[in-house]
Amino acid sequence: MSTTRSAIECPIFDAPKDLVCSVLPTFSDVIKYFLWIRHNLEESQVNRNLLVSEASEVVAQKIEEIWKSASVPTVSHQRIVALIKEYQKKRKDLLKPYRQRKDVPSYKSKAEHFVKDSQRLFDVAVCKCVDFQNCSCSKPNKVPLNERPFLQDQRSDRKMMIGSVDFKAVRHQQKRENRSQKDNIAEKPKPSTSFDSSDILLLEGQPDFESEQGKYDNDEDSLSPELPLFSDNPSTSNSNRNTSSLCMLANTLDRYAVSDRAGAAIASAVLQDYGIISSEDSQNIIDRHKVRRARQKKRQELQKTSKIGLLRGLYFDGRKDKTLIFTDNRKRTVVKEHITLLQEPGSNYIGHLSPVSGLSILNSLTEFLDNSSISLDSLEAVGCDGTNINVGSKGGIISLLERNIKRPLQWFICQLHANELPLRHILQHLDGETTGPQAFRGPIGKLLNDCEKLPSVEFSIIACELPDIDTNLELSTDQKYLYEICLAIKNGYCSESLLKRDPGRLVHSRWLITANRLLRLYVSTANPTQNLIILVTFIIKSVWPYVVFY
């Protein structure tokens, strides 16, 4: 006997029907399609205990096909099946008292609310972000830029529809998938007798150091077309693979902070210029994966061969640099402090750390030493520069370290920083205290910011003894400027090229630049005050020998 329409019709959702593939389904569409599939399975005499599971599997596959045609990443198949079963159970629980309570106002209101709620999108997208501009999902789970307006529309007004195939977008997606497959094949270790056991171990489960060093790396599309040697050569067999060591190349790339991809391209270009490799003979070609493995192998060897032993002297110093980091699969540049640790005597490199703040340097230091199995029981001396955060009597790192190990240490403080203190105190005594990290309150200090823009005038010679030295030997830019302007004041003439040079950005942490600007102000002042003359004389006769030679 044939089944009538009223026999399979749901009292709440009416007659079941197939899914429409031009829009993303709502909860109501999913339930109607579920009932339609279940009815077809009942007619095929499937076990009734398995009807819900079988129907849910079929409905989930259909939903995945529709979402895939919209190019939106979805949750797992098991999760979609669970959502279908969960909503079907809610519908079933609502229909249990239908015959007895269908005319009760409260039940009718509850059913109407359930039907109204079922008109919302059956959202199985991985990304649930409302504002795609601030999306924090991982890269594989992000909604493509071209599909974001469609998904927003389906979640609200539902006026848009899935159109025909976009051949341009499909070709772009296929290229992206092919590149991903090539990368996976290249990174997958291949069995070969030319690899020793250490090389095979390095291929498996090792981190990609390009995430830290590859600040100059871009996507695979950014490789220069002038280097065709990186394409796959089907004529090359596994027996002819390049297994030579690249320890010197790894050391050089680490020394100059060159990324793996850039280092491989440079090395292969040199080999090509020397005729070692060509388009016909690419056996000795160097790729970025081989460079990465060589760098990691060399680092592991250095860590094994470096013997710290008893730590008698601990020296540390740091600086703040712009650092490339990855957060939520995005590259960001932040300013982080990097501290280098050395063992003395011997100047053995221990390691480096990046504390979150200055107050956590000691915690990061002790944690690093504990993880490296380095004991502080034999520590006798500590060395660093003379900043307040290091040598403070209460909150300084050395003082806190002494309290931590419960005994005093010998302090070795860099005296180059102490050389700047006399000039600082004389300037503050003659011209007044500072008013900020880059400002003075006195008449001389207020002229230092723009002194390099002033023209040269006739100034009085200040006699001093300056030896003839080569400024290109071990002198920084600020030291060269100080020596040359001291010569100009001694000779009574300042060259035009020296006047145009920048004496450096004024900041109170670099008192050498303050000395340079005071001398630059002197050569541009026709009638200098007595305080300015005292400062310039002190710099020429007392400051520069310590700065240049010590």
C-alpha positions in Angstrom: 0.0 0.0 0.0 1.4 3.4 -0.9 2.2 6.0 1.8 0.1 9.1 1.9 1.6 12.6 2.3 -0.1 13.1 5.6 1.5 10.0 7.0 5.0 11.3 6.7 4.2 15.0 7.3 5.7 16.5 10.5 3.1 18.5 12.6 5.7 21.2 13.1 7.8 21.3 9.9 5.2 20.1 7.4 6.3 17.8 4.6 9.9 16.7 4.3 11.9 17.7 1.2 15.3 17.6 -0.4 18.0 20.2 0.3 18.5 23.2 -2.0 22.1 23.4 -3.1 22.0 27.1 -4.0 22.0 28.3 -0.3 23.4 27.1 3.0 20.8 25.0 4.9 18.9 26.2 8.0 18.0 24.0 10.9 14.5 23.6 9.4 16.0 22.5 6.0 18.2 20.0 7.7 15.3 18.4 9.7 13.1 18.3 6.6 15.8 16.6 4.6 16.5 14.2 7.6 12.8 13.2 7.6 12.9 12.7 3.8 16.0 10.5 4.0 14.6 8.5 7.0 11.4 7.8 5.1 13.4 6.5 2.1 15.4 4.3 4.4 12.2 2.9 6.0 10.9 1.9 2.6 14.1 0.0 1.9 13.5 -1.9 5.1 16.6 -0.8 7.0 16.8 -1.7 10.7 14.7 0.9 12.5 17.3 1.0 15.4 19.8 2.3 12.8 17.5 4.7 11.0 18.7 7.8 12.9 22.4 7.1 12.6 22.1 6.1 8.9 20.0 9.1 8.0 22.3 11.5 10.0 25.3 10.2 8.0 23.6 10.8 4.7 22.4 14.3 5.7 25.9 15.2 7.0 27.5 14.2 3.7 25.0 16.4 1.8 25.6 19.3 4.1 29.4 19.0 3.7 29.0 19.1 -0.1 27.0 22.3 0.0 29.4 24.0 2.4 32.4 22.8 0.3 30.8 24.4 -2.8 30.7 27.7 -0.8 34.5 27.3 0.0 33.9 27.7 3.7 35.9 25.4 6.1 33.6 23.3 8.2 33.9 21.3 11.4 34.5 17.6 11.4 32.0 15.0 10.0 31.4 13.6 13.4 30.5 17.0 14.8 28.0 17.6 12.0 26.4 14.2 12.7 26.2 15.0 16.4 24.5 18.3 15.7 21.9 16.7 13.5 21.1 14.0 16.1 20.9 16.6 18.9 18.4 18.8 17.0 16.4 15.8 15.9 16.1 14.8 19.6 14.9 18.3 20.5 12.2 17.9 17.8 11.2 14.5 19.0 11.0 15.6 22.6 8.8 18.5 21.6 6.4 16.2 19.6 5.9 13.7 22.5 2.9 15.5 24.1 1.6 16.9 20.8 -1.7 15.1 20.6 -2.7 16.0 24.2 -1.3 19.6 24.3 -1.6 20.8 20.7 -4.4 23.2 21.7 -2.8 24.5 24.9 -1.6 28.1 24.4 1.7 27.6 26.3 2.5 24.5 24.1 1.5 26.3 20.9 3.8 29.3 21.9 6.7 26.9 22.6 6.2 25.2 19.2 6.0 28.5 17.4 9.2 29.7 19.1 10.9 26.4 18.1 9.9 26.8 14.4 11.0 30.4 14.4 14.4 29.5 15.8 14.8 26.8 13.2 15.0 29.4 10.5 18.5 30.3 11.5 21.6 29.0 9.7 22.7 25.5 10.4 26.2 26.9 11.0 28.9 24.3 10.8 31.7 26.7 9.9 34.9 26.4 12.0 35.1 30.2 12.2 32.4 31.6 14.4 33.8 35.1 14.5 31.3 37.9 13.9 34.0 40.5 13.0 36.2 38.9 10.4 38.6 41.9 10.6 39.6 40.8 14.1 39.4 37.0 13.5 41.7 35.1 15.7 41.2 31.6 14.1 44.1 29.7 12.7 44.9 30.1 9.0 43.4 26.8 7.8 40.1 27.7 9.6 39.8 31.2 8.4 37.0 32.0 5.9 38.4 33.1 2.5 38.1 36.9 1.9 35.8 36.4 -1.2 33.4 34.2 0.8 33.0 36.4 3.9 30.2 38.6 2.6 28.3 35.4 1.6 28.6 33.8 5.0 27.6 37.0 6.7 24.5 37.2 4.5 23.6 33.6 5.2 23.9 34.2 8.9 21.5 37.2 8.7 19.2 38.2 5.7 19.9 35.2 3.5 19.5 37.1 0.2 22.6 35.7 -1.6 22.9 32.4 -3.4 25.7 30.1 -4.5 26.4 30.8 -8.2 28.1 28.7 -10.9 31.7 27.6 -10.7 34.3 30.4 -10.5 37.0 28.9 -12.7 39.5 31.5 -11.8 39.1 30.9 -8.1 39.2 27.1 -8.7 42.5 27.4 -10.6 44.0 29.5 -7.8 42.8 26.9 -5.2 44.2 24.0 -7.2 47.6 25.8 -7.4 47.6 26.4 -3.7 46.8 22.7 -3.0 49.5 21.6 -5.4 52.1 23.7 -3.7 51.0 22.3 -0.3 51.3 18.8 -1.6 54.8 19.5 -3.1 55.9 20.9 0.3 54.7 17.8 2.1 56.4 15.5 -0.4 59.7 17.5 -0.1 59.6 17.4 3.7 58.7 13.7 3.9 61.9 11.6 4.4 62.7 9.2 1.6 64.5 5.9 2.3 68.0 6.0 0.8 71.3 4.4 1.5 73.0 7.7 1.0 71.6 9.0 4.3 73.2 8.1 7.6 71.2 7.6 10.8 71.7 11.2 12.1 70.4 12.7 8.9 67.3 10.5 9.1 66.7 11.5 12.7 67.0 15.2 11.8 64.3 14.8 9.1 61.7 13.5 11.6 60.0 15.6 14.2 62.3 18.6 14.1 61.0 22.2 14.4 61.2 24.5 11.4 63.8 27.1 12.3 62.5 29.3 9.4 59.7 30.5 11.7 62.3 32.3 13.8 65.0 33.2 11.3 62.9 33.5 8.1 62.1 37.2 8.6 63.0 37.8 4.9 61.0 34.7 3.7 57.7 35.0 1.9 55.4 32.5 0.2 56.7 30.1 -2.4 55.5 32.4 -5.1 58.0 35.0 -4.1 61.0 32.9 -5.2 63.0 34.7 -7.9 62.3 33.3 -11.4 66.0 33.7 -12.1 66.8 30.6 -10.1 65.2 27.8 -12.1 67.4 25.2 -10.4 64.9 24.7 -7.5 62.4 22.9 -9.7 62.1 19.2 -9.5 64.3 17.2 -11.8 62.8 13.8 -12.6 66.1 12.6 -14.1 67.8 12.8 -10.7 67.8 9.5 -8.8 68.0 8.9 -5.1 71.5 7.4 -5.5 72.8 10.8 -6.7 71.5 12.9 -3.9 73.7 15.6 -2.4 74.8 14.4 1.0 77.8 16.6 1.6 78.1 18.5 4.9 77.3 22.2 5.0 78.7 23.0 8.4 80.6 26.1 7.3 77.6 27.4 5.4 75.5 26.8 8.5 77.9 28.8 10.7 78.1 31.7 8.3 74.3 31.9 7.9 73.8 31.9 11.7 76.6 34.5 12.1 74.9 37.0 9.7 71.3 36.1 10.5 70.5 34.9 7.0 67.3 32.9 6.5 67.4 29.3 5.2 65.7 30.1 1.9 68.0 33.1 1.2 71.1 31.1 2.2 70.2 28.2 -0.1 69.5 30.6 -3.0 72.9 32.4 -2.5 74.8 29.2 -2.2 73.2 27.6 -5.3 73.8 30.8 -7.3 77.5 30.7 -6.4 77.7 27.0 -7.4 76.0 27.9 -10.7 78.5 30.7 -11.4 81.5 28.3 -10.8 79.9 25.8 -13.1 79.5 23.1 -10.4 75.7 22.9 -11.1 73.7 23.5 -14.2 70.3 22.7 -15.6 71.7 19.4 -16.9 73.7 18.5 -13.7 71.8 19.5 -10.5 73.2 16.9 -8.2 75.0 19.4 -6.0 72.1 21.8 -5.7 71.3 23.2 -2.2 67.7 23.6 -1.1 66.4 25.3 2.1 65.5 22.0 3.8 69.1 20.8 3.6 70.3 24.1 4.9 67.8 23.9 7.8 69.0 20.4 8.7 72.6 21.5 8.5 72.0 24.5 10.8 70.2 22.4 13.4 72.8 19.6 13.3 75.6 22.2 13.9 73.7 23.8 16.8 73.2 20.4 18.4 76.9 19.6 18.0 77.9 22.9 19.6 75.6 22.4 22.5 77.1 18.9 23.1 80.7 20.1 22.9 80.3 23.2 25.0 81.2 22.2 28.6 80.2 24.7 31.2 81.5 22.8 34.2 81.7 24.8 37.5 80.2 28.2 37.0 82.5 30.6 38.8 81.9 33.8 36.9 78.6 34.7 35.2 78.5 37.7 32.9 75.4 39.0 31.2 74.4 41.9 29.0 71.3 42.7 26.9 69.6 45.0 24.5 66.2 45.6 23.1 65.6 44.7 19.5 62.7 44.4 17.1 61.8 40.8 17.1 59.6 38.8 14.7 57.1 36.6 16.5 54.1 34.5 15.5 50.8 34.9 17.3 47.7 33.2 16.0 49.6 32.2 12.8 50.4 35.9 12.1 53.7 37.6 11.9 54.2 40.6 14.2 57.2 42.7 15.1 57.6 43.6 18.7 60.4 45.1 20.8 61.8 42.4 23.1 64.8 42.4 25.4 67.5 39.7 24.6 70.1 38.9 27.3 73.3 37.0 26.5 74.9 34.8 29.2 78.7 34.0 29.3 80.9 32.0 31.5 84.1 33.5 32.8 87.0 32.7 32.7 87.1 31.4 29.1 84.2 33.5 27.6 82.1 30.3 27.0 78.6 31.0 25.6 75.9 29.7 27.9 72.8 30.8 26.1 70.3 33.7 25.9 66.9 34.5 27.3 64.1 37.0 26.6 62.4 38.1 29.8 59.0 39.7 29.7 60.1 42.7 31.8 63.1 44.0 33.7 61.8 42.7 37.0 61.6 39.2 35.7 65.2 39.0 34.5 66.3 37.2 37.6 63.4 34.7 37.5 64.1 34.0 33.8 67.9 33.7 34.6 67.5 31.2 37.4 64.8 29.2 35.4 67.1 29.0 32.4 70.1 27.8 34.5 67.9 25.2 36.2 66.7 23.9 32.9 70.3 23.8 31.7 71.4 21.9 34.8 73.8 24.6 35.7 74.3 25.1 39.4 75.0 28.4 41.2 76.8 26.8 44.1 80.2 27.6 42.8 79.4 31.1 41.6 81.9 33.7 42.9 81.6 36.7 40.5 79.0 38.3 38.3 79.6 40.9 35.6 77.4 43.4 33.8 77.0 47.0 32.9 76.2 49.7 35.5 72.6 50.4 34.8 70.3 50.8 37.8 68.3 47.7 37.1 71.6 45.6 37.4 73.4 47.3 40.3 70.5 48.8 42.4 71.0 48.3 46.1 67.4 47.0 46.7 65.9 45.9 43.4 69.0 45.3 41.3 69.6 41.9 39.7 72.9 41.3 41.4 71.5 42.2 44.9 68.5 39.9 44.3 70.8 37.2 43.1 72.9 37.5 46.2 69.8 37.2 48.4 68.7 34.2 46.4 72.0 32.2 46.8 72.5 33.7 50.4 76.1 34.9 50.0 77.9 37.9 48.6 79.5 38.0 45.1 82.3 39.8 43.5 80.9 42.6 41.3 82.6 43.3 37.9 80.9 46.4 36.6 81.7 47.9 33.1 83.7 51.1 33.7 83.0 52.4 30.2 79.6 53.3 31.5 81.2 55.0 34.5 83.2 57.2 32.2 80.0 59.1 31.3 79.1 60.0 34.8 81.5 62.9 35.3 80.2 64.7 32.2 76.6 64.1 33.4 77.2 65.6 36.9 79.1 68.6 35.6 76.4 69.4 33.0 73.7 69.1 35.6 75.7 71.3 38.0 76.4 74.1 35.5 73.1 73.9 33.4 70.5 72.3 35.7 68.8 69.0 36.0 67.2 67.1 33.1 63.5 67.4 32.5 62.9 64.1 30.7 64.7 61.4 28.8 65.7 63.8 26.0 65.4 67.3 27.5 67.3 69.8 29.6 66.0 72.8 31.5 69.1 75.0 31.3 70.0 77.5 28.5 72.8 75.3 27.1 70.7 72.1 27.1 67.8 73.7 25.3 70.1 74.5 22.3 71.4 70.9 21.9 68.4 69.5 20.1 68.9 71.6 16.9 72.5 72.4 17.2 73.4 70.5 14.0 71.3 73.0 11.9 73.4 76.0 13.0 76.1 77.4 10.7 79.8 77.5 11.7 81.3 80.7 13.1 84.8 81.8 14.2 85.5 80.2 17.5 88.4 80.2 19.9 90.9 77.4 19.7 91.2 75.1 22.7 94.7 73.7 23.0 94.9 69.9 23.7 97.0 66.9 22.7 95.4 64.6 20.2 97.4 61.7 18.8 97.1 60.6 15.1 94.9 57.6 15.0 93.1 55.8 12.2 89.4 56.5 12.8 88.5 53.3 10.7 90.0 51.0 13.3 87.6 49.8 16.0 85.8 53.1 16.4 82.1 53.5 16.3 80.3 56.3 14.5 79.9 58.4 17.6 83.6 57.9 18.6 84.7 59.0 15.1 82.6 62.1 15.3 84.0 63.0 18.7 87.6 62.6 17.6 87.1 64.6 14.4 85.3 67.5 16.0 88.0 67.6 18.8 90.5 68.0 16.0 88.4 70.8 14.5 88.3 72.7 17.7 92.1 72.2 18.2 92.9 73.5 14.7 90.2 76.3 14.7 88.5 75.1 11.5 85.4 72.8 11.1 84.9 71.4 7.6 81.7 71.6 5.7 81.3 67.8 5.6 81.6 67.6 9.4 79.0 70.3 9.9 76.5 68.3 7.8 77.0 65.1 9.7 74.5 64.1 12.3 76.0 64.0 15.8 73.4 61.5 16.9 70.0 61.5 18.5 70.0 63.2 21.9 69.1 60.8 24.7 70.3 60.7 28.3 71.3 57.1 28.1 74.0 58.0 25.6 76.1 60.8 27.1 78.7 60.4 24.3 76.1 61.9 22.0 75.6 64.8 24.5 79.3 65.5 24.3 79.2 65.5 20.5 76.4 68.0 20.5 78.1 70.2 23.1 81.1 70.4 20.8 78.9 71.0 17.7 77.2 73.8 19.6 80.5 75.4 20.5 81.7 75.7 16.8 78.4 77.5 16.0 78.4 79.9 18.9 80.1 83.3 18.3 80.2 84.3 22.0 80.0 81.2 24.1 79.2 81.5 27.8 81.8 80.5 30.5 79.8 77.4 31.3 79.9 76.2 27.7 83.7 76.8 27.6 84.1 74.8 30.8 82.1 71.9 29.4 83.9 71.9 26.0 87.3 72.0 27.7 86.4 69.2 30.0 85.2 67.0 27.1 88.3 67.6 24.9 90.9 67.1 27.7 89.1 64.5 29.9 86.3 62.7 28.1 87.6 61.8 24.7 90.7 59.7 25.8 88.5 57.4 27.9 85.8 57.1 25.2 88.3 56.4 22.3 90.9 54.3 24.0 88.9 52.6 26.8 
